């Protein structure tokens, strides 16, 4: 079908959900934990495990509860229609607070222009509600409520979500099987309570990105005393991509674990694309408003104005964007510091603002109008993600004067945001060798008073194009352990091209590994439960449980089947790498069985003899690595 033919189709009639994104995970079910009110229903995924065979009939393995970002898409009891968007989760909570009002229509000039353009009817999301805004004099941010001592429904929701049925796990004794962590000064409690959530938000150490116009949102929290989160990026470009493709990227990304999604669209129909994304997103959506502002002036950075940018903020806030990346720390005096860098300014937003500053020889208008930006943010509860426009784009430029000078300014801006009770997190690098990563975390904590840190990696070496999901995953695991609250994923296509669906999945899984490794290292309560369950399944050769407990069951199953494709291999008591004779776990099981039969109390006493017998048996049976089962 030609592009012209595609454009002739009305999306409100033709758009369909990505079928791969709505398939339930094998042996998993969506479960909901009830809060203090009937409409607080917190989703989780429960993985059902097989019984371990024993001489006495079988040992029951309890289901494992895992954090779930997929929203209603993996709930077979929910009918998904992307043309209508997701169901309303939060309106009743917002109404009950009584501090917002419904506007008669869109108040941004650009939003009104788009709504009045008949040519856009075929692309427009059909069910757009009039936006909400704070009543005159009101502040509707989660930080404002927290500082007034109010525990909101959103705070209770994220407390339940973070715990993942921790009480049940503790009662079952599962928390006793976890290594002590090293949290580098983080204050991780044994159990996350709504009051703890309120305290962390009031102190600025955590944020709940939750625009009052994003009522489809399933609230989540970002902070170093909570589970490490990851972000995935989507967005069209001048090179292409349709609205339907962007919604599919969203649903695919959250299926695999993206806690938030940033729409970084720079191509056509940015406004309409964003509306479809937000209406179909159960996770917070972030944007970089300067990208759209630049598109409005046909890509000429010098033509940007505060008035245009302000209208863009209001436009996006009224749609429901949950957090804005704003490069207000790129100051005129820092730009010359980048001249001697190997890679200069690599941030798109940073380079836009640097160019504007030099063209006008004026201070960054995002910095000079920061208080006015805060007024907009608190009227819709949009969180700041203060952008690191001078982040290093190469190992050679890491931790230089420009980067840390901007970080100090971001700390200054954080305090201004907090005076307005506006939620705030700080963006970080970038490209940093391993020995310099902790300095980044320590300096951010110092400069920004423990506001959540959100980093792109960092990439720990520059020599692996095509593998930067790995070079950055190493740095992400490290900085997550040191205290970073959210990690922005990197795909294998980083620096090379636009990621496809497989690249997106690879990037997300890589970063879920990094985030989980950081949770383990910090000693987050319950973080080891899934590891223990998978290790037990591996030792007991419960293959299906191993697949289903993994972050990517499909890939694990396909790799296993490449070597042992028959269904009988799914119950074989050996692995596909070592085969039936060299499988260490099978040998260990036989040694244990031998010791039990011989009534040897300490298995270790006769391990050597058991191994010797196994070796002799292997030789007698022909020394074949594999045998048919």
C-alpha positions as CSV (number, residue, x, y, z in Angstrom):
1,X,0.0,0.0,0.0
2,X,1.4,3.4,-0.9
3,X,1.9,6.2,1.7
4,X,-0.9,8.2,0.0
5,X,-3.3,5.3,0.3
6,X,-2.4,4.8,4.0
7,X,-3.0,8.4,4.7
8,X,-6.5,8.1,3.1
9,X,-7.5,5.6,5.8
10,X,-9.1,6.9,8.9
11,X,-7.1,5.6,11.8
12,X,-10.0,5.7,14.2
13,X,-11.6,3.0,11.9
14,X,-8.5,1.0,11.0
15,X,-6.0,1.0,13.8
16,X,-5.4,-2.4,15.5
17,X,-3.4,-3.6,18.4
18,X,-0.1,-5.4,17.8
19,X,-1.1,-9.1,18.2
20,X,2.3,-10.1,19.6
21,X,1.9,-7.6,22.4
22,X,-1.4,-9.0,23.7
23,X,-0.4,-12.7,24.0
24,X,-0.4,-13.9,27.7
25,X,2.9,-15.2,29.0
26,X,3.0,-19.0,29.2
27,X,1.9,-20.4,32.6
28,X,1.3,-16.9,33.9
29,X,-1.7,-15.0,35.0
30,X,-2.5,-11.4,35.7
31,X,-3.4,-10.9,39.4
32,X,-4.7,-7.8,41.1
33,X,-4.0,-6.8,44.7
34,X,-6.7,-4.8,46.3
35,X,-6.0,-1.5,48.1
36,X,-8.0,0.5,50.7
37,X,-10.6,1.3,48.1
38,X,-12.3,-0.8,45.4
39,X,-10.7,1.1,42.5
40,X,-7.1,0.6,43.7
41,X,-6.4,-2.7,41.9
42,X,-2.7,-3.2,41.5
43,X,-1.6,-5.5,38.7
44,X,1.1,-8.1,39.0
45,X,2.1,-11.2,37.1
46,X,2.0,-14.6,38.8
47,X,4.1,-17.4,37.3
48,X,2.8,-20.9,38.1
49,X,5.4,-23.6,38.6
50,X,5.4,-27.4,38.2
51,X,5.5,-29.8,41.1
52,X,8.9,-31.3,42.0
53,X,8.7,-35.1,41.8
54,X,9.6,-36.8,45.0
55,X,9.4,-40.3,46.4
56,X,6.3,-39.2,48.3
57,X,4.3,-37.8,45.4
58,X,5.7,-34.4,44.8
59,X,6.8,-31.1,46.3
60,X,4.6,-28.1,45.6
61,X,6.5,-25.0,44.3
62,X,4.7,-21.8,45.2
63,X,3.9,-19.4,42.3
64,X,6.3,-16.5,41.9
65,X,5.0,-13.0,41.7
66,X,6.8,-10.5,39.4
67,X,6.5,-6.8,38.7
68,X,4.4,-6.2,35.6
69,X,4.5,-3.2,33.3
70,X,2.3,-4.6,30.4
71,X,-0.9,-3.1,31.6
72,X,-4.2,-4.6,30.4
73,X,-2.5,-5.9,27.2
74,X,-1.6,-9.2,28.7
75,X,-4.9,-9.7,30.6
76,X,-7.1,-12.1,28.6
77,X,-10.2,-10.8,30.4
78,X,-9.7,-7.3,28.9
79,X,-10.8,-6.4,25.4
80,X,-8.2,-4.1,23.8
81,X,-9.2,-1.6,21.2
82,X,-6.4,1.0,20.5
83,X,-9.0,3.2,18.7
84,X,-10.7,3.8,22.1
85,X,-7.7,3.7,24.3
86,X,-7.3,2.1,27.7
87,X,-9.7,2.2,30.6
88,X,-9.8,5.0,33.1
89,X,-7.8,4.2,36.2
90,X,-7.4,7.6,38.0
91,X,-10.3,10.0,37.4
92,X,-12.1,9.1,40.5
93,X,-9.0,9.7,42.6
94,X,-8.5,13.1,41.0
95,X,-12.1,14.1,41.4
96,X,-12.1,13.2,45.0
97,X,-9.3,15.6,45.7
98,X,-11.5,18.5,44.4
99,X,-8.6,20.8,43.3
100,X,-8.9,20.5,39.5
101,X,-11.3,21.8,36.9
102,X,-12.2,20.6,33.4
103,X,-11.4,23.2,30.8
104,X,-13.9,24.0,28.0
105,X,-11.3,23.0,25.4
106,X,-7.6,23.0,24.6
107,X,-5.9,26.2,25.7
108,X,-2.7,25.9,23.7
109,X,-2.7,27.8,20.4
110,X,-1.1,24.9,18.6
111,X,-3.5,22.4,20.0
112,X,-6.4,24.4,18.9
113,X,-4.9,24.7,15.4
114,X,-4.5,21.0,15.1
115,X,-8.0,20.3,16.3
116,X,-9.4,22.8,13.7
117,X,-7.5,21.3,10.8
118,X,-9.9,19.1,8.7
119,X,-6.9,17.4,7.0
120,X,-6.0,15.8,10.3
121,X,-9.3,14.2,10.9
122,X,-8.2,10.8,9.5
123,X,-5.2,10.8,11.8
124,X,-6.8,12.2,15.0
125,X,-7.6,10.0,18.0
126,X,-11.3,10.0,18.1
127,X,-12.0,10.2,21.8
128,X,-10.2,13.2,23.2
129,X,-11.5,14.6,26.5
130,X,-11.3,18.3,27.5
131,X,-8.2,18.6,29.6
132,X,-8.0,19.2,33.4
133,X,-6.0,21.8,35.1
134,X,-5.5,22.9,38.7
135,X,-8.0,25.3,40.0
136,X,-6.7,28.9,40.5
137,X,-4.1,28.9,43.3
138,X,-4.0,25.1,43.6
139,X,-1.0,22.8,43.3
140,X,-1.9,19.3,42.2
141,X,1.6,17.7,42.3
142,X,2.2,14.5,44.3
143,X,5.0,16.3,46.1
144,X,2.6,19.0,47.2
145,X,0.2,16.4,48.7
146,X,3.1,14.6,50.3
147,X,4.4,17.7,52.0
148,X,0.9,18.4,53.3
149,X,0.9,14.9,54.9
150,X,-1.6,13.5,52.4
151,X,-1.2,9.9,51.2
152,X,-2.8,9.8,47.8
153,X,-4.3,6.8,46.0
154,X,-1.3,6.9,43.7
155,X,1.1,6.6,46.7
156,X,-0.8,3.6,48.1
157,X,-0.9,2.1,44.6
158,X,2.9,2.2,44.2
159,X,3.6,0.9,47.7
160,X,1.5,-2.2,46.9
161,X,3.2,-2.5,43.6
162,X,6.7,-2.3,44.9
163,X,6.1,-4.9,47.6
164,X,4.9,-7.6,45.1
165,X,3.2,-9.6,47.8
166,X,6.3,-9.3,50.1
167,X,4.2,-10.2,53.2
168,X,3.3,-13.6,51.7
169,X,6.9,-14.3,50.7
170,X,8.1,-13.4,54.2
171,X,5.5,-15.7,55.8
172,X,6.7,-18.5,53.5
173,X,10.3,-18.0,54.6
174,X,11.4,-17.0,51.1
175,X,13.1,-13.8,52.3
176,X,15.5,-15.8,54.4
177,X,17.3,-17.0,51.3
178,X,18.9,-13.8,50.2
179,X,22.4,-12.4,50.4
180,X,22.9,-9.2,52.3
181,X,23.3,-6.2,49.9
182,X,25.5,-3.1,49.9
183,X,23.3,-0.1,49.3
184,X,25.9,2.7,49.4
185,X,23.8,4.7,51.9
186,X,20.4,4.1,50.4
187,X,17.6,3.8,53.0
188,X,15.8,0.7,51.8
189,X,13.1,-0.5,54.3
190,X,12.1,-4.1,54.9
191,X,8.7,-3.3,53.5
192,X,7.4,-0.4,51.4
193,X,4.5,1.3,53.0
194,X,2.3,4.2,51.7
195,X,3.8,6.4,54.5
196,X,7.3,5.6,53.4
197,X,6.3,6.5,49.8
198,X,4.9,9.8,51.0
199,X,8.0,10.6,53.0
200,X,10.3,9.9,50.0
201,X,8.3,12.1,47.7
202,X,8.1,14.9,50.3
203,X,11.9,14.8,50.6
204,X,12.4,14.8,46.8
205,X,14.1,11.5,46.8
206,X,11.4,9.9,44.7
207,X,8.8,10.9,42.1
208,X,5.5,9.5,40.8
209,X,5.2,10.8,37.3
210,X,1.4,11.1,37.0
211,X,-0.1,13.9,34.9
212,X,-3.7,14.5,35.9
213,X,-4.6,14.2,32.2
214,X,-3.1,10.7,31.9
215,X,-6.0,8.9,33.6
216,X,-5.1,5.6,31.9
217,X,-1.9,5.4,34.0
218,X,-1.0,2.6,36.3
219,X,1.2,4.6,38.8
220,X,4.8,3.8,39.4
221,X,7.6,5.3,41.4
222,X,11.2,6.3,40.6
223,X,13.8,6.6,43.5
224,X,16.9,5.0,44.7
225,X,15.2,3.4,47.7
226,X,12.8,1.6,45.3
227,X,13.2,-1.0,42.6
228,X,15.5,0.2,39.8
229,X,13.4,1.2,36.8
230,X,14.1,1.3,33.0
231,X,12.9,3.6,30.2
232,X,12.5,2.7,26.6
233,X,12.4,5.2,23.7
234,X,10.1,5.3,20.8
235,X,9.1,8.0,18.3
236,X,8.9,8.8,14.6
237,X,11.5,10.7,12.5
238,X,11.8,12.4,9.2
239,X,12.7,9.0,7.8
240,X,9.3,7.6,8.5
241,X,7.1,5.5,10.9
242,X,3.4,5.6,11.2
243,X,1.2,6.4,14.2
244,X,0.1,2.7,14.3
245,X,3.8,1.6,14.3
246,X,4.6,3.9,17.2
247,X,1.7,2.5,19.3
248,X,2.9,-1.0,18.5
249,X,6.4,0.0,19.7
250,X,4.8,1.2,22.9
251,X,2.9,-2.0,23.6
252,X,5.9,-4.2,22.6
253,X,8.2,-2.3,24.9
254,X,6.0,-2.4,28.0
255,X,5.4,-6.2,27.4
256,X,9.1,-6.8,28.0
257,X,9.4,-4.5,31.0
258,X,9.8,-0.8,30.1
259,X,8.7,1.1,33.2
260,X,8.3,4.4,31.3
261,X,8.4,5.3,27.7
262,X,9.7,8.5,26.1
263,X,8.2,9.7,22.8
264,X,11.1,11.3,21.0
265,X,9.2,12.0,17.8
266,X,10.8,14.5,15.4
267,X,8.9,13.8,12.2
268,X,5.4,14.6,11.0
269,X,2.2,14.7,13.1
270,X,4.0,14.8,16.5
271,X,0.9,16.0,18.2
272,X,-1.4,13.3,16.8
273,X,1.2,10.6,17.4
274,X,1.6,11.6,21.0
275,X,-2.2,11.6,21.6
276,X,-2.5,8.0,20.4
277,X,0.5,6.9,22.5
278,X,-0.8,8.5,25.8
279,X,-4.3,7.2,25.4
280,X,-3.0,3.7,25.0
281,X,-0.2,3.8,27.6
282,X,-0.4,2.3,31.1
283,X,3.1,3.6,31.9
284,X,4.3,7.2,32.3
285,X,5.1,9.0,29.0
286,X,8.0,11.4,28.8
287,X,8.9,13.9,26.0
288,X,11.6,16.4,25.1
289,X,9.4,19.4,24.3
290,X,12.2,21.3,22.6
291,X,12.1,18.7,19.8
292,X,8.5,19.7,18.8
293,X,9.2,23.3,19.4
294,X,12.0,23.1,16.9
295,X,9.8,21.4,14.3
296,X,7.4,24.3,14.7
297,X,10.1,26.7,13.5
298,X,11.2,24.4,10.7
299,X,14.3,23.2,12.4
300,X,15.9,26.7,12.8
301,X,17.1,26.8,16.4
302,X,17.7,30.5,16.3
303,X,14.0,31.1,15.7
304,X,12.9,29.5,19.0
305,X,11.2,31.7,21.5
306,X,10.0,31.4,25.1
307,X,6.4,32.1,24.0
308,X,6.5,29.2,21.4
309,X,8.1,26.9,24.0
310,X,5.6,27.8,26.7
311,X,2.7,27.0,24.3
312,X,4.3,23.6,23.6
313,X,4.6,22.8,27.3
314,X,0.9,23.6,27.8
315,X,-0.1,21.6,24.6
316,X,1.8,18.5,25.9
317,X,0.7,18.9,29.5
318,X,-3.0,19.0,28.4
319,X,-2.5,15.8,26.5
320,X,-1.2,14.0,29.6
321,X,2.6,13.9,29.2
322,X,4.0,12.8,32.6
323,X,7.5,14.1,32.5
324,X,9.4,16.7,30.5
325,X,13.1,16.6,29.7
326,X,14.2,20.2,29.8
327,X,17.7,21.3,29.1
328,X,17.7,24.3,31.4
329,X,21.3,23.7,32.6
330,X,23.0,24.4,29.3
331,X,24.3,27.9,30.2
332,X,26.1,30.3,27.9
333,X,29.3,30.1,30.0
334,X,29.5,26.3,29.7
335,X,29.4,26.1,25.9
336,X,33.1,27.2,25.4
337,X,34.1,24.4,27.8
338,X,33.1,21.8,25.2
339,X,35.4,23.2,22.5
340,X,38.3,20.9,23.4
341,X,36.1,17.8,23.7
342,X,36.6,14.9,21.3
343,X,32.9,14.7,20.6
344,X,31.6,18.1,21.6
345,X,27.9,18.4,22.5
346,X,26.1,15.1,21.6
347,X,22.8,15.8,23.2
348,X,20.3,16.9,20.6
349,X,18.5,19.2,23.1
350,X,21.8,20.4,24.4
351,X,23.0,21.3,21.0
352,X,19.8,23.1,20.1
353,X,20.0,25.3,23.2
354,X,23.7,25.9,22.8
355,X,23.1,27.1,19.3
356,X,20.3,29.4,20.4
357,X,22.5,30.9,23.2
358,X,25.4,31.6,20.8
359,X,23.1,33.0,18.1
360,X,21.5,35.5,20.4
361,X,24.4,35.7,22.9
362,X,21.8,35.5,25.7
363,X,21.3,33.1,28.5
364,X,19.3,30.0,27.9
365,X,15.6,31.0,28.0
366,X,14.8,27.7,29.7
367,X,17.0,28.8,32.6
368,X,15.7,32.4,32.8
369,X,12.1,31.3,32.6
370,X,12.4,28.4,35.0
371,X,10.0,29.7,37.6
372,X,7.4,30.1,34.9
373,X,8.0,26.6,33.8
374,X,7.4,25.4,37.3
375,X,4.0,27.2,37.4
376,X,2.9,25.1,34.4
377,X,4.3,21.9,35.8
378,X,2.4,22.1,39.1
379,X,-0.9,22.9,37.4
380,X,-0.9,19.5,35.7
381,X,1.6,17.5,37.9
382,X,4.2,17.1,35.2
383,X,7.6,16.0,36.6
384,X,10.9,17.5,35.6
385,X,13.6,15.3,34.0
386,X,16.3,17.9,34.0
387,X,18.3,17.2,30.9
388,X,22.1,16.8,30.8
389,X,22.6,18.7,27.6
390,X,26.4,18.6,28.1
391,X,26.7,14.9,28.8
392,X,29.9,13.2,27.5
393,X,29.6,11.5,24.2
394,X,32.8,9.6,24.4
395,X,35.0,8.0,27.1
396,X,37.6,10.7,26.5
397,X,35.1,13.4,27.6
398,X,33.8,11.8,30.7
399,X,33.6,13.8,34.0
400,X,34.9,17.0,32.5
401,X,34.3,20.6,33.6
402,X,31.4,21.1,31.2
403,X,29.5,18.0,32.4
404,X,30.0,18.7,36.1
405,X,29.4,22.4,35.7
406,X,26.0,21.7,34.2
407,X,25.3,19.2,37.0
408,X,25.8,21.9,39.6
409,X,23.3,24.1,37.8
410,X,20.8,21.2,37.7
411,X,21.2,21.0,41.5
412,X,20.4,24.7,41.7
413,X,17.3,24.2,39.5
414,X,16.2,21.2,41.5
415,X,15.9,23.4,44.6
416,X,13.8,25.9,42.7
417,X,11.5,23.2,41.5
418,X,11.1,21.9,45.0
419,X,10.2,25.4,46.2
420,X,7.2,25.1,43.9
421,X,6.6,21.5,45.1
422,X,7.3,20.2,41.6
423,X,8.7,16.7,41.3
424,X,12.1,16.4,39.7
425,X,14.7,13.9,38.6
426,X,18.1,14.5,37.0
427,X,19.4,13.0,33.8
428,X,23.0,11.7,33.6
429,X,25.6,10.4,31.2
430,X,26.4,9.0,28.7
431,X,29.9,7.5,28.1
432,X,31.9,6.9,31.3
433,X,34.7,4.3,32.0
434,X,33.9,2.0,34.9
435,X,36.4,3.6,37.3
436,X,34.7,7.0,36.9
437,X,31.1,5.8,37.3
438,X,30.8,6.1,41.1
439,X,32.1,9.6,41.0
440,X,29.1,10.5,38.8
441,X,26.7,9.0,41.3
442,X,28.3,10.6,44.3
443,X,28.5,14.1,42.7
444,X,24.8,13.9,41.6
445,X,23.7,12.9,45.2
446,X,25.8,15.8,46.5
447,X,24.7,18.5,44.0
448,X,21.0,17.5,43.7
449,X,20.2,16.5,47.3
450,X,19.3,12.9,46.4
451,X,16.8,13.7,43.7
452,X,16.4,10.6,41.5
453,X,19.1,10.1,39.0
454,X,18.2,8.8,35.5
455,X,21.1,7.8,33.2
456,X,21.7,6.7,29.6
457,X,23.8,3.7,30.3
458,X,26.5,4.8,30.8
459,X,28.5,3.2,28.0
460,X,31.8,1.9,29.5
461,X,33.8,1.7,26.2
462,X,33.5,3.2,22.7
463,X,34.9,0.2,20.7
464,X,31.8,-1.9,20.1
465,X,29.4,-0.4,17.6
466,X,26.6,-2.9,17.2
467,X,27.0,-4.1,20.8
468,X,26.4,-0.9,22.7
469,X,23.5,-2.5,24.6
470,X,26.2,-4.5,26.2
471,X,28.8,-1.8,26.7
472,X,26.1,0.3,28.3
473,X,24.4,-2.5,30.2
474,X,27.7,-3.0,32.2
475,X,27.6,0.7,33.2
476,X,23.9,0.6,33.9
477,X,24.2,-2.3,36.3
478,X,27.0,-0.5,38.1
479,X,25.4,2.9,38.5
480,X,22.1,1.3,39.4
481,X,23.9,-0.4,42.3
482,X,25.5,2.8,43.3
483,X,22.1,4.5,43.5
484,X,20.7,5.5,40.1
485,X,16.9,5.3,40.1
486,X,16.2,4.8,36.4
487,X,18.2,3.5,33.5
488,X,17.5,4.6,29.9
489,X,17.9,1.6,27.6
490,X,20.3,1.4,24.7
491,X,19.7,-0.9,21.7
492,X,22.2,-2.6,19.5
493,X,21.5,0.1,16.9
494,X,22.8,2.9,19.1
495,X,24.9,5.3,17.0
496,X,24.1,3.2,13.9
497,X,20.4,3.5,12.9
498,X,16.8,3.4,14.0
499,X,16.0,0.3,16.1
500,X,13.4,-2.2,14.9
501,X,11.1,-4.3,17.0
502,X,13.8,-6.9,17.8
503,X,16.3,-4.3,18.7
504,X,13.8,-2.7,21.1
505,X,13.3,-6.0,22.9
506,X,17.0,-6.7,23.1
507,X,17.6,-3.3,24.6
508,X,14.8,-3.7,27.2
509,X,15.8,-7.2,28.3
510,X,19.5,-6.1,28.6
511,X,18.4,-3.2,30.9
512,X,16.0,-5.4,32.9
513,X,19.0,-7.6,33.6
514,X,21.1,-4.6,34.7
515,X,18.3,-3.2,36.9
516,X,17.6,-6.5,38.5
517,X,21.3,-7.1,39.1
518,X,21.4,-3.7,40.8
519,X,18.4,-4.6,43.0
520,X,20.2,-7.8,44.1
521,X,23.4,-5.9,44.9
522,X,21.5,-3.3,46.9
523,X,19.8,-6.0,48.9
524,X,16.3,-4.9,47.9
525,X,13.8,-7.1,50.0
526,X,12.6,-10.0,47.9
527,X,14.8,-9.3,44.9
528,X,16.3,-12.8,45.1
529,X,13.1,-14.8,45.1
530,X,12.9,-15.1,41.3
531,X,16.6,-16.1,41.1
532,X,16.1,-18.8,43.8
533,X,13.0,-20.2,42.1
534,X,14.8,-20.4,38.7
535,X,17.9,-22.0,40.3
536,X,15.8,-24.6,42.0
537,X,14.0,-25.3,38.7
538,X,17.3,-25.6,36.9
539,X,18.7,-28.1,39.4
540,X,15.5,-30.1,39.2
541,X,15.4,-30.0,35.4
542,X,12.0,-28.4,35.3
543,X,12.6,-26.9,31.9
544,X,9.3,-25.2,31.4
545,X,9.7,-23.4,34.7
546,X,13.2,-22.3,33.8
547,X,11.8,-20.8,30.6
548,X,8.8,-19.1,32.2
549,X,10.7,-17.7,35.1
550,X,13.2,-16.0,32.8
551,X,13.0,-12.4,31.6
552,X,12.6,-13.7,28.0
553,X,10.9,-17.1,28.0
554,X,10.6,-17.1,24.2
555,X,14.3,-16.8,23.5
556,X,15.3,-19.3,26.3
557,X,12.9,-21.9,24.9
558,X,14.1,-21.4,21.3
559,X,17.8,-21.7,22.2
560,X,17.0,-24.9,24.1
561,X,15.1,-26.3,21.2
562,X,17.9,-25.6,18.7
563,X,19.8,-28.4,20.4
564,X,17.1,-30.6,21.9
565,X,13.9,-29.9,19.8
566,X,11.9,-32.9,20.9
567,X,9.2,-32.5,23.5
568,X,10.8,-35.3,25.5
569,X,13.8,-33.0,26.1
570,X,11.6,-30.7,28.1
571,X,11.5,-33.4,30.8
572,X,15.1,-34.7,30.3
573,X,17.3,-34.7,33.4
574,X,20.3,-33.1,31.7
575,X,21.0,-29.9,29.9
576,X,21.6,-29.2,26.3
577,X,25.1,-28.0,26.8
578,X,26.6,-30.9,28.7
579,X,24.4,-33.8,27.7
580,X,23.2,-36.6,30.0
581,X,26.7,-37.7,31.0
582,X,28.5,-34.5,31.9
583,X,25.6,-32.7,33.5
584,X,27.0,-31.5,36.8
585,X,23.6,-31.1,38.3
586,X,22.5,-34.6,37.4
587,X,25.7,-35.9,38.9
588,X,25.1,-33.9,42.1
589,X,21.6,-35.4,42.3
590,X,22.9,-38.9,41.9
591,X,25.5,-38.3,44.5
592,X,22.9,-37.0,46.9
593,X,20.7,-40.0,46.2
594,X,23.6,-42.3,46.8
595,X,24.4,-40.6,50.0
596,X,20.8,-40.9,51.2
597,X,20.6,-44.6,50.3
598,X,23.9,-45.2,52.2
599,X,22.5,-43.1,55.1
600,X,25.5,-40.7,54.9
601,X,24.5,-37.6,56.8
602,X,27.0,-35.3,55.2
603,X,26.8,-35.6,51.4
604,X,30.2,-34.0,50.9
605,X,31.9,-37.0,52.6
606,X,31.5,-39.2,49.5
607,X,31.3,-36.8,46.6
608,X,34.7,-38.0,45.2
609,X,33.5,-41.7,45.2
610,X,30.2,-40.7,43.6
611,X,32.0,-38.8,40.8
612,X,34.4,-41.8,40.3
613,X,31.4,-44.2,39.9
614,X,29.7,-41.8,37.5
615,X,32.9,-41.6,35.4
616,X,33.1,-45.4,35.3
617,X,29.5,-45.7,34.3
618,X,30.0,-43.2,31.5
619,X,32.9,-45.2,30.1
620,X,30.9,-48.5,30.2
621,X,28.0,-47.0,28.4
622,X,30.1,-46.0,25.4
623,X,31.4,-42.5,26.3
624,X,28.7,-40.9,24.2
625,X,28.1,-37.2,24.9
626,X,24.4,-37.4,24.0
627,X,21.9,-40.3,23.9
628,X,18.3,-40.4,22.7
629,X,15.5,-40.0,25.2
